[in-house]
């Protein structure tokens, strides 16, 4: 049993991941700034996850709320259907 741990690397303290955006920038976003909100949306129209966007949980909730408001006000698209061309004929 004790031989299993022989090849393991010693544990080192983990460094926390630093947020990529400041609170002033994120909480300054509102639904009217659709061009800035587009950086948090995929090309398919989905909201990026926290892991991909680099936001904290609180910032992610704020961005998601503002994206949904912008969609409701028709400033952002819900899906990427407007990019697809009609097929067939």
C-alpha positions in Angstrom: 0.0 0.0 0.0 2.7 2.5 0.9 4.6 1.8 -2.4 1.8 3.4 -4.5 2.8 6.9 -3.4 6.5 6.5 -4.2 6.2 7.9 -7.8 3.9 10.8 -7.0 5.2 14.4 -7.3 5.1 16.4 -4.1 2.0 18.6 -3.7 2.5 22.3 -4.2 0.1 25.1 -3.4 -2.2 25.9 -6.3 -2.3 29.5 -7.5 -5.7 31.0 -8.1 -6.8 32.0 -11.6 -6.8 35.7 -12.1 -9.9 37.3 -13.7 -9.2 38.6 -17.2 -11.6 41.5 -16.9 -11.8 44.1 -14.2 -15.0 44.7 -12.2 -15.3 48.2 -13.6 -15.4 46.9 -17.1 -17.8 44.1 -16.5 -20.3 46.0 -14.3 -20.0 48.9 -16.7 -21.6 46.7 -19.4 -25.2 47.1 -20.1 -27.6 45.8 -22.6 -27.2 48.8 -24.8 -23.5 48.1 -25.5 -24.2 45.1 -27.8 -20.8 45.4 -29.6 -19.0 44.7 -26.3 -21.4 42.0 -25.3 -20.7 40.1 -28.5 -17.3 39.1 -27.2 -19.1 36.9 -24.6 -21.2 35.1 -27.2 -20.2 32.3 -29.5 -20.7 32.4 -33.2 -23.7 30.1 -32.7 -25.3 32.6 -30.3 -24.6 30.8 -27.0 -23.3 32.7 -24.0 -19.7 31.7 -23.2 -19.0 29.7 -20.0 -17.0 31.1 -17.1 -14.1 28.8 -18.0 -13.9 30.2 -21.5 -14.7 33.8 -20.8 -12.4 34.1 -17.7 -15.0 35.8 -15.6 -15.8 35.4 -11.9 -19.2 33.9 -11.0 -20.7 37.3 -10.1 -19.4 38.8 -13.3 -20.8 35.9 -15.3 -24.3 36.3 -13.8 -24.2 40.1 -14.7 -23.0 39.4 -18.3 -25.6 36.7 -18.8 -28.4 39.0 -17.5 -27.3 41.8 -19.8 -27.0 39.5 -22.9 -30.6 38.2 -22.2 -31.8 41.8 -21.9 -30.1 42.7 -25.2 -31.7 39.7 -26.9 -35.1 40.7 -25.6 -34.7 44.3 -26.9 -33.6 42.8 -30.3 -30.1 44.3 -30.1 -28.5 40.8 -30.2 -29.7 37.6 -32.0 -30.9 34.6 -30.1 -29.4 32.1 -32.6 -27.1 32.1 -35.6 -30.0 31.5 -38.1 -29.5 34.8 -39.7 -26.0 33.7 -40.8 -27.2 30.5 -42.5 -28.1 30.6 -46.1 -31.3 28.8 -47.2 -30.5 25.5 -48.8 -32.3 23.9 -51.6 -34.6 25.7 -53.9 
